[in-house]
Amino acid sequence: MTKKIFRSICLATVAVLLASLVLIMGVLYEYFAQLQRRQLTAQTELAAQGLMAQGMDYFDGLQLDDCRVTWVAADGAVLYDSASTGELDNHLDREEIRQALATGQGDSTRYSNTLTEQLFYHARLLPDGTVLRLSTSRYTVWVLLMGVLQPVLVVALLAILLSLLLAYRLSARLTRPLNDVDLNDPLKNVEYEELRPLLSRIDAQQEQLRRDKQQLEKTEQIRREFTANVSHELKTPLHSISGYAELLANDMVKPQDVQPFAGKIYSESRRMSSLVEDIISLSQLDAGAPEMPREECDLYLIAQNAVDSLSLAAEEAGVTVSLSGKSARLSGVPQLLYGICYNLCDNAIKYNREKGIVSVSVRDGEQEAVLTVSDTGIGIPPEHQQRIFERFYRVDKSRSKAVGGTGLGLSIVKHSALIHKAKIELTSSPDGSTFTLRFPKL
């Protein structure tokens, strides 16, 4: 960029210099033309005085290197011409001669075929009726240029050298603020306000890149933790199943213990199956669930199906589940909405107290449908409330394993809610917890 600015300044300087030279030469050309005319008029007056005083003798020995002298009779006949000794044409038709005969003086400018150059003419009427005329060659542009060539070259050389120096310093000064821009903080010390929009965009992009980097790091950390947790969660039931199966295979189990061992194998396999299903669900949710199209659905009916599915589990846990509200229609994915209701109700049952209560309600608003799941369970301590939606995060790990939780239920709820652009609100105390989801009616 510095080179481009340097070249641009130099080219501009040369262009200005050439334009100035052309303009000056034009002015000088006209100035010297006027100067020649005045000199020619003065010389004609002096020659007229000499001719009137001496007559034809005035021309004897007359030497005018830069002028041509012509003496013309009143009828146009040439009486004398310093440039020719032969017979010349009648000059009565010459413009300057006619003007002199009419007004006393005459001027003209024309191209001479005889001398092949442009000439200035000045004529003066003498008292005896004759006309004295002097002419001189007009300076050409090249003659004028050659006359001032040396000083022009000196001035041009100095101007070019000065321009190069100024262009170098100016280009360096112009580009210094650009070279000094800190891409990590482009809005720091902005010297050119014209660059602020560009630097603001760079700053916004840098901020976005930093956020993307942080998000990638966070995602990578979550992926590593998820992989480690999955391995751990799968390894535990696999070891149990393998151990029980090995004992059964080696006939090391008493007949009365076969059925309990088979029950444990079945329980652990069901736990593994639930874990795999939840992992598959989360993978689909991470991809945005593209294979699950939206449709018009009733949140109340979906919540009712989830409550009915958990009625047996609630009865075994000694928990009462109730549903209230009314029909609330919205555009959504029925499978995901069912998963939200099911997981929230399932957790409310598992982590409740004996003879506890789970209250499910659905409200229909103008702009949103609201699902609320409340329980009278053990509650969630404040320090854990921000992390309960993380994968495999458990507030009470021992109780989670006892009730058969995979630690993925609330994570599925969170991702399903994000797909529906729903907001999740949580209030919790030692007397119970309340989850509220607000689904916009898209």
C-alpha positions as CSV (number, residue, x, y, z in Angstrom):
1,M,0.0,0.0,0.0
2,T,2.9,2.4,0.8
3,K,4.3,1.8,-2.7
4,K,0.9,2.5,-4.4
5,I,0.5,5.7,-2.4
6,F,4.1,6.7,-3.2
7,R,3.5,6.0,-7.0
8,S,0.2,7.9,-6.9
9,I,1.7,11.0,-5.3
10,C,4.7,10.9,-7.7
11,L,2.4,10.6,-10.8
12,A,0.1,13.3,-9.5
13,T,3.2,15.6,-9.0
14,V,4.5,14.9,-12.5
15,A,1.1,15.5,-13.9
16,V,0.8,18.8,-12.1
17,L,4.4,19.7,-13.1
18,L,3.6,19.0,-16.8
19,A,0.3,20.9,-16.6
20,S,2.1,23.8,-15.0
21,L,4.8,23.8,-17.6
22,V,2.2,23.8,-20.4
23,L,0.3,26.6,-18.8
24,I,3.4,28.7,-18.2
25,M,4.6,28.1,-21.7
26,G,1.3,29.3,-23.0
27,V,1.4,32.4,-20.9
28,L,5.0,33.1,-21.9
29,Y,4.2,32.5,-25.5
30,E,1.5,35.2,-25.4
31,Y,3.6,37.5,-23.3
32,F,6.6,37.4,-25.7
33,A,4.2,37.9,-28.6
34,Q,2.9,41.1,-27.1
35,L,6.5,42.1,-26.3
36,Q,7.5,41.5,-29.9
37,R,4.6,43.6,-31.1
38,R,5.6,46.5,-28.9
39,Q,9.2,46.3,-29.9
40,L,8.2,46.1,-33.6
41,T,6.1,49.3,-33.2
42,A,9.0,51.1,-31.5
43,Q,11.4,50.0,-34.2
44,T,9.0,51.1,-36.9
45,E,8.7,54.5,-35.3
46,L,12.5,54.9,-35.2
47,A,12.9,53.8,-38.7
48,A,10.2,56.2,-39.9
49,Q,12.0,59.1,-38.2
50,G,15.3,58.1,-39.9
51,L,13.6,57.7,-43.3
52,M,11.9,61.1,-43.1
53,A,15.2,62.7,-42.1
54,Q,17.5,61.0,-44.6
55,G,15.3,59.7,-47.3
56,M,16.5,56.7,-49.4
57,D,20.0,57.2,-47.9
58,Y,18.7,55.9,-44.6
59,F,18.7,52.4,-46.1
60,D,22.4,52.5,-47.0
61,G,24.3,50.3,-44.6
62,L,21.1,49.5,-42.7
63,Q,21.4,46.2,-40.9
64,L,18.4,44.8,-39.0
65,D,19.0,41.1,-38.4
66,D,15.7,40.4,-36.8
67,C,13.5,42.7,-38.9
68,R,12.5,43.0,-42.5
69,V,12.0,46.6,-43.7
70,T,9.7,47.4,-46.6
71,W,8.9,50.9,-48.1
72,V,5.7,51.0,-50.1
73,A,4.5,53.8,-52.3
74,A,0.9,55.2,-52.0
75,D,-0.1,53.0,-55.0
76,G,1.3,49.8,-53.4
77,A,4.5,49.6,-55.4
78,V,7.5,48.4,-53.4
79,L,10.1,51.1,-53.2
80,Y,12.5,49.1,-51.0
81,D,12.6,45.7,-49.3
82,S,15.5,44.6,-47.1
83,A,14.8,40.9,-47.8
84,S,14.7,41.1,-51.6
85,T,16.4,43.0,-54.4
86,G,14.1,41.8,-57.2
87,E,10.8,43.0,-58.2
88,L,8.0,42.3,-55.7
89,D,4.2,42.2,-56.1
90,N,2.1,45.2,-55.4
91,H,1.5,45.5,-51.6
92,L,-1.7,47.5,-51.8
93,D,-3.8,44.4,-50.8
94,R,-1.8,43.8,-47.7
95,E,-3.9,44.3,-44.6
96,E,-1.4,46.4,-42.6
97,I,-0.8,48.6,-45.7
98,R,-4.5,49.3,-46.1
99,Q,-4.9,50.1,-42.4
100,A,-1.9,52.5,-42.5
101,L,-3.2,54.3,-45.5
102,A,-6.6,54.6,-43.8
103,T,-5.7,55.3,-40.2
104,G,-2.0,56.1,-40.2
105,Q,-0.9,52.8,-38.6
106,G,-1.6,49.1,-39.3
107,D,-0.9,45.7,-37.8
108,S,-1.4,42.1,-38.9
109,T,-0.1,38.6,-38.3
110,R,0.1,36.0,-41.1
111,Y,2.1,33.1,-42.4
112,S,4.8,34.0,-45.0
113,N,5.2,31.5,-47.8
114,T,8.5,33.2,-48.7
115,L,10.0,32.8,-45.3
116,T,7.9,29.7,-44.2
117,E,7.1,31.1,-40.8
118,Q,4.6,33.3,-39.0
119,L,5.3,37.0,-39.0
120,F,4.2,40.1,-37.2
121,Y,3.7,43.2,-39.4
122,H,3.5,46.9,-38.4
123,A,3.1,49.7,-40.9
124,R,3.2,53.5,-40.5
125,L,2.0,56.2,-42.9
126,L,4.7,58.8,-43.7
127,P,3.9,62.5,-44.4
128,D,4.7,62.1,-48.1
129,G,1.9,59.4,-48.5
130,T,4.3,56.4,-48.6
131,V,4.1,53.6,-46.0
132,L,7.0,52.2,-44.0
133,R,6.5,48.6,-42.9
134,L,8.6,46.4,-40.5
135,S,8.1,42.7,-39.9
136,T,9.6,40.1,-37.6
137,S,9.3,36.4,-37.1
138,R,7.2,35.4,-34.2
139,Y,8.9,33.1,-31.7
140,T,7.8,29.5,-32.0
141,V,7.0,27.4,-29.0
142,W,10.2,25.4,-29.5
143,V,12.4,28.5,-29.8
144,L,10.8,29.8,-26.6
145,L,11.2,26.4,-24.9
146,M,14.9,26.1,-25.9
147,G,15.4,29.6,-24.6
148,V,14.1,28.7,-21.1
149,L,15.1,25.0,-21.2
150,Q,18.0,25.2,-18.8
151,P,16.2,27.0,-15.9
152,V,13.1,24.9,-16.6
153,L,15.1,21.7,-16.3
154,V,16.7,22.9,-13.1
155,V,13.4,23.8,-11.6
156,A,11.8,20.5,-12.8
157,L,14.6,18.5,-11.4
158,L,14.4,20.2,-8.0
159,A,10.6,19.8,-8.1
160,I,10.9,16.1,-8.8
161,L,13.4,15.5,-6.1
162,L,11.3,17.5,-3.6
163,S,8.2,15.6,-4.7
164,L,10.0,12.2,-4.3
165,L,11.0,13.2,-0.8
166,L,7.6,14.5,0.2
167,A,5.9,11.5,-1.4
168,Y,8.0,9.1,0.5
169,R,7.4,10.9,3.8
170,L,3.7,11.5,3.2
171,S,3.1,7.9,2.1
172,A,4.9,6.6,5.2
173,R,2.9,8.9,7.4
174,L,-0.4,8.0,5.7
175,T,0.2,4.3,6.1
176,R,1.7,4.3,9.5
177,P,-1.7,4.3,11.3
178,L,-2.8,1.4,9.1
179,N,0.3,-0.6,9.8
180,D,0.0,0.2,13.5
181,V,-3.6,-1.1,13.8
182,D,-3.9,-3.7,16.5
183,L,-6.1,-6.4,15.0
184,N,-6.8,-7.7,18.5
185,D,-8.2,-4.3,19.4
186,P,-8.7,-2.4,16.2
187,L,-10.7,0.4,17.8
188,K,-7.8,1.5,20.0
189,N,-6.3,4.8,18.9
190,V,-8.2,5.3,15.7
191,E,-6.5,8.2,13.8
192,Y,-8.6,8.2,10.7
193,E,-12.3,8.5,11.4
194,E,-13.0,7.4,7.9
195,L,-11.6,4.0,8.9
196,R,-13.8,3.6,11.9
197,P,-16.6,1.7,10.1
198,L,-14.1,-0.7,8.7
199,L,-12.3,-1.1,12.0
200,S,-15.7,-1.6,13.7
201,R,-16.5,-4.4,11.4
202,I,-13.0,-6.0,12.0
203,D,-13.5,-5.6,15.7
204,A,-17.0,-7.3,15.5
205,Q,-15.5,-10.1,13.4
206,Q,-12.6,-10.5,15.9
207,E,-15.1,-10.6,18.7
208,Q,-17.2,-13.2,16.8
209,L,-14.0,-15.2,16.2
210,R,-13.2,-15.1,19.9
211,R,-16.7,-16.2,20.7
212,D,-16.5,-19.0,18.2
213,K,-13.2,-20.1,19.5
214,Q,-14.5,-20.1,23.1
215,Q,-17.6,-22.0,21.9
216,L,-15.4,-24.5,20.0
217,E,-13.3,-25.0,23.1
218,K,-16.4,-25.4,25.2
219,T,-17.9,-27.8,22.7
220,E,-14.7,-29.8,22.6
221,Q,-14.6,-29.9,26.4
222,I,-18.3,-31.0,26.5
223,R,-17.5,-33.6,23.9
224,R,-14.6,-35.0,25.9
225,E,-16.6,-35.0,29.1
226,F,-19.5,-36.6,27.3
227,T,-17.3,-39.3,25.8
228,A,-15.8,-40.0,29.2
229,N,-19.2,-40.1,30.9
230,V,-20.7,-42.3,28.2
231,S,-17.8,-44.7,28.6
232,H,-18.2,-44.7,32.3
233,E,-22.0,-45.1,32.3
234,L,-21.9,-48.0,29.8
235,K,-18.9,-49.7,31.5
236,T,-20.7,-50.0,34.9
237,P,-23.8,-52.0,33.7
238,L,-21.6,-54.0,31.3
239,H,-19.4,-55.1,34.2
240,S,-22.4,-56.0,36.2
241,I,-24.0,-58.0,33.4
242,S,-20.7,-59.6,32.5
243,G,-20.1,-60.6,36.2
244,Y,-23.5,-62.0,36.7
245,A,-23.4,-63.8,33.4
246,E,-20.0,-65.3,34.2
247,L,-21.3,-66.6,37.5
248,L,-24.3,-68.2,35.8
249,A,-22.2,-69.6,33.0
250,N,-19.8,-71.3,35.4
251,D,-22.7,-72.7,37.5
252,M,-21.5,-70.8,40.5
253,V,-24.9,-69.6,41.5
254,K,-27.3,-71.3,43.9
255,P,-30.6,-72.3,42.4
256,Q,-32.5,-69.9,44.6
257,D,-30.2,-67.0,43.4
258,V,-30.6,-67.6,39.7
259,Q,-33.8,-65.6,39.4
260,P,-32.4,-62.6,41.4
261,F,-29.2,-62.7,39.2
262,A,-31.3,-62.8,36.0
263,G,-33.4,-59.9,37.4
264,K,-30.2,-57.9,37.9
265,I,-29.0,-58.7,34.4
266,Y,-32.3,-57.6,33.0
267,S,-32.3,-54.4,35.1
268,E,-28.8,-53.4,34.0
269,S,-29.6,-54.2,30.4
270,R,-32.7,-52.0,30.6
271,R,-30.5,-49.3,32.1
272,M,-28.1,-49.6,29.2
273,S,-30.9,-49.6,26.7
274,S,-32.3,-46.4,28.2
275,L,-28.9,-44.8,28.2
276,V,-28.3,-45.7,24.5
277,E,-31.7,-44.4,23.6
278,D,-31.1,-41.1,25.4
279,I,-27.7,-40.7,23.7
280,I,-29.3,-41.3,20.3
281,S,-32.0,-38.7,21.1
282,L,-29.3,-36.2,22.1
283,S,-27.4,-36.8,18.9
284,Q,-30.5,-36.1,16.9
285,L,-31.2,-33.0,18.9
286,D,-27.7,-31.7,18.4
287,A,-28.3,-32.0,14.6
288,G,-31.5,-30.0,15.0
289,A,-33.8,-33.0,14.5
290,P,-34.1,-32.5,10.7
291,E,-36.0,-35.7,10.3
292,M,-38.7,-34.6,12.7
293,P,-41.1,-32.2,10.8
294,R,-43.2,-29.7,12.7
295,E,-46.9,-30.0,12.8
296,E,-49.9,-28.5,14.5
297,C,-50.3,-30.2,17.9
298,D,-52.0,-29.9,21.3
299,L,-49.6,-29.5,24.2
300,Y,-52.4,-30.5,26.7
301,L,-53.0,-33.9,25.0
302,I,-49.2,-34.5,24.8
303,A,-48.8,-33.8,28.5
304,Q,-51.8,-36.1,29.2
305,N,-50.2,-39.0,27.3
306,A,-46.9,-38.5,29.2
307,V,-48.8,-38.5,32.6
308,D,-50.7,-41.7,31.6
309,S,-47.4,-43.4,30.6
310,L,-45.9,-42.7,34.0
311,S,-49.0,-43.6,36.0
312,L,-47.6,-47.1,36.9
313,A,-44.2,-45.6,37.9
314,A,-45.9,-43.0,40.0
315,E,-48.1,-45.6,41.8
316,E,-45.0,-47.7,42.6
317,A,-43.2,-44.7,44.0
318,G,-46.3,-43.6,46.0
319,V,-46.6,-40.3,44.2
320,T,-49.8,-38.6,43.0
321,V,-49.7,-37.0,39.6
322,S,-52.4,-34.6,38.5
323,L,-52.9,-32.7,35.2
324,S,-54.8,-29.4,34.9
325,G,-55.4,-26.8,32.2
326,K,-56.9,-26.7,28.8
327,S,-56.0,-27.3,25.2
328,A,-53.1,-25.3,23.9
329,R,-52.3,-25.6,20.2
330,L,-48.9,-24.7,18.8
331,S,-46.6,-25.7,15.9
332,G,-44.0,-28.1,17.1
333,V,-42.5,-31.6,16.9
334,P,-44.8,-34.0,18.9
335,Q,-42.0,-36.5,19.7
336,L,-39.9,-33.7,21.3
337,L,-42.8,-32.1,23.2
338,Y,-43.7,-35.6,24.5
339,G,-40.0,-36.1,25.6
340,I,-40.1,-32.8,27.5
341,C,-43.2,-33.6,29.4
342,Y,-42.1,-37.2,30.0
343,N,-38.7,-36.4,31.3
344,L,-39.9,-33.5,33.6
345,C,-42.6,-35.7,35.0
346,D,-40.3,-38.7,35.3
347,N,-37.7,-36.7,37.3
348,A,-40.5,-35.2,39.5
349,I,-41.6,-38.7,40.4
350,K,-38.2,-40.2,40.9
351,Y,-36.9,-37.3,43.1
352,N,-40.1,-36.8,45.1
353,R,-40.8,-37.7,48.7
354,E,-43.0,-40.6,49.8
355,K,-46.7,-39.7,49.2
356,G,-45.5,-36.7,47.3
357,I,-47.4,-34.8,44.7
358,V,-46.6,-33.9,41.0
359,S,-48.7,-31.1,39.5
360,V,-48.7,-30.7,35.7
361,S,-50.6,-27.7,34.2
362,V,-51.0,-26.4,30.6
363,R,-52.0,-22.8,30.0
364,D,-52.9,-21.3,26.6
365,G,-52.0,-17.6,26.0
366,E,-52.3,-15.4,23.0
367,Q,-48.6,-15.4,22.2
368,E,-47.4,-18.6,24.0
369,A,-48.3,-21.9,25.5
370,V,-47.0,-22.6,29.0
371,L,-46.2,-26.0,30.5
372,T,-45.6,-26.2,34.3
373,V,-44.4,-29.2,36.2
374,S,-44.2,-28.9,40.0
375,D,-43.3,-31.4,42.7
376,T,-43.0,-31.7,46.4
377,G,-39.6,-33.4,46.2
378,I,-36.2,-32.8,47.7
379,G,-35.5,-29.6,45.7
380,I,-32.3,-28.5,44.0
381,P,-29.7,-26.5,45.9
382,P,-29.0,-23.1,44.3
383,E,-25.3,-24.0,43.5
384,H,-26.5,-26.8,41.3
385,Q,-29.4,-25.1,39.5
386,Q,-27.2,-23.7,36.7
387,R,-25.7,-27.1,35.8
388,I,-28.6,-29.5,36.0
389,F,-29.1,-29.3,32.3
390,E,-25.6,-30.5,31.6
391,R,-25.2,-34.0,30.3
392,F,-24.7,-36.7,33.0
393,Y,-24.8,-34.0,35.7
394,R,-26.5,-35.3,38.9
395,V,-27.2,-33.4,42.1
396,D,-27.3,-36.6,44.1
397,K,-25.4,-39.3,42.3
398,S,-26.2,-42.1,44.8
399,R,-30.0,-41.4,44.5
400,S,-29.8,-41.1,40.8
401,K,-28.3,-44.5,40.4
402,A,-30.8,-45.9,42.9
403,V,-33.8,-44.7,40.9
404,G,-32.2,-45.6,37.6
405,G,-31.6,-42.2,36.1
406,T,-29.2,-41.7,33.2
407,G,-28.4,-38.1,33.8
408,L,-29.5,-37.1,30.3
409,G,-33.2,-36.3,30.9
410,L,-32.9,-32.6,31.6
411,S,-30.3,-32.2,28.8
412,I,-32.8,-33.6,26.4
413,V,-35.4,-31.2,27.8
414,K,-33.0,-28.3,27.2
415,H,-32.2,-29.2,23.6
416,S,-35.8,-29.9,22.7
417,A,-36.8,-26.6,24.2
418,L,-34.1,-24.8,22.1
419,I,-35.5,-26.3,18.9
420,H,-38.9,-24.9,19.8
421,K,-37.3,-21.6,21.0
422,A,-38.9,-22.1,24.4
423,K,-37.7,-20.5,27.6
424,I,-37.1,-22.6,30.7
425,E,-37.7,-21.2,34.1
426,L,-36.7,-23.0,37.4
427,T,-37.7,-22.2,40.9
428,S,-36.6,-24.6,43.7
429,S,-36.5,-24.9,47.4
430,P,-36.2,-27.8,49.9
431,D,-40.0,-28.2,49.7
432,G,-39.9,-28.9,45.9
433,S,-39.2,-27.6,42.4
434,T,-41.1,-26.0,39.6
435,F,-40.1,-26.1,35.9
436,T,-41.9,-23.7,33.6
437,L,-41.5,-23.8,29.8
438,R,-42.9,-21.0,27.6
439,F,-43.4,-22.1,24.0
440,P,-43.9,-19.2,21.5
441,K,-46.7,-19.8,19.0
442,L,-44.7,-19.7,15.8
